[in-house]
Amino acid sequence: MRCILKIVIAGAGEVGFNLARHLVENGYDVTLIDKDKDRIKYVNEHLDCFVVEGEVTNYELLKSINVDDASFFIAVTDSDEVNMISCLIVNSNFSVDTKIARVRNIDYHKINLFDKKIAGFDYLINPEVEAAKSIIRAVEYGAVSDIFVFDDTDIQLREVFVDDDVNIAGKTLETIRKKSNIPFVVAGIFNENNFLIPAGKYEVKRGDHLFVVGSRGDLDHLFSHIGLKRRKIKSVLIAGGGKIQRLVIDGLISKGREIIVIEKDYEKSKKLADMFPDILVLNSDISDESLLEEEDLNSKDLIITATDNDEINILSASYYKSIGVKRAIALIDKNNYLHMASGLGIDICISPKLSAVNAILKYIKRGNILNVYSIFNGKAEAIEFLLKPGTYLEGLKIKDCPIPKDSVIVAVNRDGKSYIPDGNFAFKSGDIVITFALKDAIKDIEELFVE
């Protein structure tokens, strides 16, 4: 039986709220601190957790909520400095095992802040860095889907939105597997606000979000088979010139791609041009239609819309895709926009705040948990487990395991080789096991595998 961990979260913004909601739903004891009365009211109306109004750097407040009893202190306010100082206060005055700080300023990651005794935190999380990594990884795979990778394996989880480009609508999963002759599993399907783990007879519908698991090579072949052939991205159009865009440019430029950035702020444009002399920077607005004719922008392979405005990102990505740009990636912060954007032809939607939540979850759910991905804003979860020597699951076949309802074992990596297991597959110590579970089954699947 897993003991209930107490977690204190400083900051009730989007990251803090989404992290708290996810942890509360998974049975953790959560205390949330924020100085904003409106945020406190919102959290009280939507979450079943202990909420405290006040400054997160206030020693007396931290003492009053018994921070000493917490296993984790996670600072995710909108201020880097407040996050680091609150961790320092907790580290100096309380016996909390793990301190995590959200730090957005990339410059802080370049200085030596990693001495725990000095800095006061164990881990730094940067939402912009996490989002940039997701974008770069997606581009490397042709920007056809969002991609989740698992440590020390070639197993991947990819999301497929079934639109006119995908040729499997009206076919059952059994038929797709048989005709493709490719080993893969559809771990989950989201459609019309419902999430389910499908049986083989499920008939794929237009508008479905499929979460597909397999090895990297097998998924490449499957995507080509269903109409999502991987294309090499040679030309990239980027809207916006902020931190995420600079990180993305830095990650893509070494591959010799043509990169064009559109930034309406003159100073940002000038800074980008100075930093990256090999790219073209246009000091203009992404919505300026005259750009299309002057710069032939509709012929590009990919557009990445990453401005500070979700609505502009969605509309621009959708519009440019409709007039000829091959692929579109949009940065979206508001959770309720994520599903809608997929229906507008946008290939990949990335949320920096949800990327940060996933990064933090990886540190919270440690032990033999190697990786955690929250899917569709917490509606499901993909978890990577390592079976340690002496595991009670040694030799047990999957068909004999008490697999919780609404969860499934989707892949196993053994000695560097990946398997899509059937019921007769028997576990061995050292196996890396990938599971997929709907929200209500997450605690039960963890109980089965956590050691």
N, C-alpha and C positions, 0 to 999 in steps of 0.2 A: 504494500500500500504506500503510495507516494505521500510524503508529508506536505502539508500546505505551507508554501513559502510566502513570507510577507515581502512585498515590494513597495517601495516608496518612489513615486514619480513626481518630479518637480516640473511643473508646467502643464497646463491643461489645454494647450493649443491643439492643432490637428494631429501632430505626432503623439503628444501625450495622451490625448483622448482616444485615438485609435489603438495605441499600445495598451492603455488601461482596459478598454473594452475587450480586446482580444484576451488579455490575461484574466479578467473577471469571468469571461465565458469559459475559460479553461480551469477555473477553480482556484485561482491564486487570490491571496489576501492583499488587496491593493489599497494604498492610501495615495490620494492625489492632492497636490498643493498648488494653489495659484492665487495671485493677488487681485485678479480681475473678477469682480462680483458677477458680471454677466456670464463669464465662462463657468464660474462655480455653480450658478443657477442651472445652466445648460447641462452640466455633468450630473448634477443631482437629479435632473428630470430624465436622464437617459441611461445612467449607469448605477448599478448596485455596488457602490464602494464607498469608503470613508473619504470625504472631501473636506479640505481645510483651506480657509481663506487666509492669506498672509504672504509675507516675503519668504522665498525659499532659502535665503541666506540668514534668516533670523535663528540664532542659536536656541533661544528659549522656545520658539515654536517647534523646532526639530526635536528638542528634548521632550516637549509636552506630548508629542505623538509617538514617543518611544521608538525613535529611529534605531536604537540599539538592537531592537528585536528583528530588524529587517535583514534579509539576505542580500538585497540589492537596493542601491540608491541610484536612480536614473534621472539625470538632469537634462530636460529637453525644452527649456524655455526658448524664447526668440533671441535671447542674448547669450553669445558665446562666453562672455566674461562672467555673467551670473552663473552659468552652468559650471564653469571651472571653479569659481569661488565656492559655490555651494558644495561641490565635491571635496574641495580642500577642507572646508569646515567639518564635513562629515568624517573625512579621513583623520582629522586631527583630534576630534572629540568623541567619536562614537566607534563602535566595533562592528561596522557593516562589512561583510566579506567583499562585495564587489561594487565598485562605483563606475558608472558609465556617463559620459558627457557628450551631448550633441554639440559639435563645434563646426560651424559653417565656414569660417574664415580659413581658407586653404593655407595661408601663411603660418597659422598656428601649428599645422601639421609638419612644417618644415623645420621648426625649432625643436630642440631636445627637451620635450615635455614629458618624457615617458618614464622618468624615475618616480615610482609610486610615492616614495616618501616626500618628494618635493611637490609633485603635481597634484596628488590627491585623488587621481582616478586611475582605473585599470584599463579602460578602453575609451577610445574616441570614435564617435560616429559622425560622419559627414554626409547628409542627405544628397548634396550636390555630387559628391564623389561617387556615391552608390548609384545615382541615376545615370551619371556619365558612363560608368562601367556597363550598365545595362544597355545603353544606347550603342556603345562601341561593340559589345558582344553581338547585339542584334544585327548590326551592319556587317560584321564579319560573316554572318550566316545569310546574307542577302536580304535582310530586313523583311522577311516574310512572316515572322511571328515573334512573340515574346519568348525568351528562352531562359529556363532555370537549369543551372548546372549543379552537379553534386561532386563533393570532394573525392579526389583519387579514383574517379571512374569516368567512363565515357557515356554514362547514362544522362539523358536530358529529359526535361519536361517542357513541352512546347504547347502554346495555345494556338488553336486554329479557329478563326471565325469563318463560318460557312456562308459565303456570299456567291455572287455569280462567277467568281474566278475559281471556285472550288467545285469539283465535279462529282461530289459524293452525296448531294442532297437526294433523298428518296431511296437510298441504299441502306441496307442493314449493316451493322458492324461486322457480322459474320461474313457477309458477301464481300466487303472491302478487304478483310483479311485474306479470304480465300483467293480472290482475284489478284491481289498484290503479291501474295506469297512472301510477305515481309513480316518479321516478328515485331509486334508492337502491341500496346494496350491503351485503350481509351480509359483513363483513370476516372474522369468525371466529365459531366456535361452541364453547362449552364444555359438555360433558355427561359425567357419570359419570367424572370425573377425566381426560377426554381433551379436548385442544384441537385443532381442525382448521380449515382454510380450506376452506369448502364449495364444491362445484360447484352449478350451477343445479338439478340433479335431486335435491339433498338434500331429504329429507322431514323437516320440523320435528317434533320430539317434545316431549311434555310434560316439563318439567324442563330443557329446553335454555336456556342463556344465549346470546342472540344479541347480537353487537356490530355495530350498524347504523350506516352512515355516509351522510350526505346533507346537504343544506342545511337550515337551521333550519326554514324554511317547509315543505319537502317532508317532513321527519321529523314535523312536527306533523300533517300530513295523513295520513301513513302510520300514525302511532300511533292516530289516530281511526279509521282503516279497520280496524285489527286489534283494536279493542276497548279501547284505552287513551286514550280521549278526554281531552284536557287540560281539567281543571277548575280554576277560579280558587280558590285557597286563601284563605278568608276567616277561618277560625278555627283556631288552632294551640295544641296542648297540648304543653308541654315538661316533660320529667322531668329534674330536676337544676338546680342554680343556680350552676354553675362558670364558668370563663373562656369556654369555647366557647359555652355558653348565652347569656352576656351579649353576646358578639359577634353571635350569631344574632339575638337580640332587637333589638339596635341596628340590624341590617340589615333586619329585617322590620317594625318598628313604624312606620316612615315611610309604609308603604303602607296604613295604616289597618286592619290586621288585628286581630281579637280575639286576645289572647295570654293564656294561662293557664299559670303555672309551678307545678309541684309540687316542693317541696324540703323534706326532712325536718329539716334543720339550721336551728334557729331564727335564728341569727345571719346565715346566708347568706340566709334568707328576708327578714329585715328589711333587709339591705343591698340586695337586689334591689328590694324595694318602694320604698325611698328613691331608688334610681337611676332606676327606671321607674315613676312614679306612675300611668301610664295602663294598666298591666297588672294582672291579678289574680294575686297570689302566695298559694298555699296551703301552709301549714306542715304537711305531711303526708307520708305514704309513698305512692309510686306504686302499691304493691301493696294499698293499703287499699280494699277493695271498696265501703265505705260512701260513698266519694267519688263513685262513679258515679251513685248515686241523688241525692245532695245537689246535685251541680254539673252534672248532665246531660252528663258528659264524653264519653259514647259517641256523641254527635251531632256531634262536631267533625270538621273536614275533614282534619286531620293531627295525628299524634303524632310528636314527636321525642324519642327516649329517649337521653339523653347523660350518664348517671351515670358514676361511676368503675368500675362493675361490668358487664362484658360480659354475664354471664348475666342480670342484671336487665334490661338494655337489650333483649336478644333476647326474653325471655319477656314483658315488658311490651308491647313493640311488637306482637308476635304476638297477645297476648291482646286488647289494645284494638282491633286491626284486626278480630279475629273477632267482636267485639260491636258493631261499627257504625262505628268511625272509618274514614274513607274511605281514607286513605293513612298509611303508616308509614315513618319513617326511623330507623335504629338506628346508634349510634356503636359500633364494634367494634374493639378493639385486637388481639385474638388472630387471627392469619391463618387458623387452622384452623376458625374459626367462620364465616367469611365466606360460604362456599358453603352451609353448613347453614342459616344464617339466611334465605337467599332461599327455601328450601324450606318455610319456616314462614309464608309470606305477607307477609314484610317487603319493601316495595317497593325501598328503597335502603339499602345498608349502606356506611358511610363509616369508613375507618380513618385517624385522624390521623397515625399513623406512616407508612403508605404514602403519604399525601398529602405528607408531608415528603420521602420518598424521591423522588417525582416532581418536586418542586420543586428538589431538589438535582441530579437528573439533567439538568434543563434547563440548569444552569450548567456541568455537566461536558461535555456533548455540544454544544459551541458550534460556531463556524464558520458553516456554512450550515444548521445544525439550529436551528429556531426553537422547537420544542416536543417533549417526550418524555413519553409516558404508559406506565407499566408496568401491564399488565393482568393481573388475577387473580394477584397476587403473583409477577409475573415470568414467567408462562407465555407471555406475548406482549407485544408492544410496538407502540404507535402512534407514528410519528415524522413530524414536519412539516419538510420541507426547502424551502429557497429555492434556485432555480436562478439562479446569478449570471451576469452578462454574460460571454460567452466560454465558457460551459459546453460540454463535449464532447457533451452530450446534445441540444444545439440541433438541431431539425429531425428528430430520431430518433423514429420511431413506437414506441409501447409494444410492439407485437407484435415489433419487432426488437430490443428491449432484453433483455439477459440477466438477466431477473428471477429471483432465486434461488427454489429450491423452498421451499414453505411461507411465501411472502410474496406480497403483492399491492399494486398501486397502486390505491387506493380512491377518490381524489378529487383534483381539481386546481382551484386558484383562479387565474384569469388576469384581470388588470385589474378585479378586484372581482366577477367572475362565476364561479360555481362549476359544475364539470362532474363528472359520473360518467363517466370516459373509457372508450372501448372500445379495441380493439387498434390502430385506425387514428389514434388521437389522437397528434399530434406535439408534442413539448416545445418551449417557447420560453424564452429567458432571462427571468427575472422571474416565472416560474410558481412557485406555491406547491404543492408536491406532498405529499399525505398517503399514507403507506404503513402497512401492517399486516403484522407478521411474527411467526411463532412463535419461541420462544426460540432454537432452533438456527440460525435464519436471520437473526437481528438483525445480526450482524457483517457478513454478506454484503450485506444491503440497504444498510447504511451505506457499505460499500466502493463500491457502485454510485453513490451520490448525494453522499457527502461530498466537498467540493472544498477 
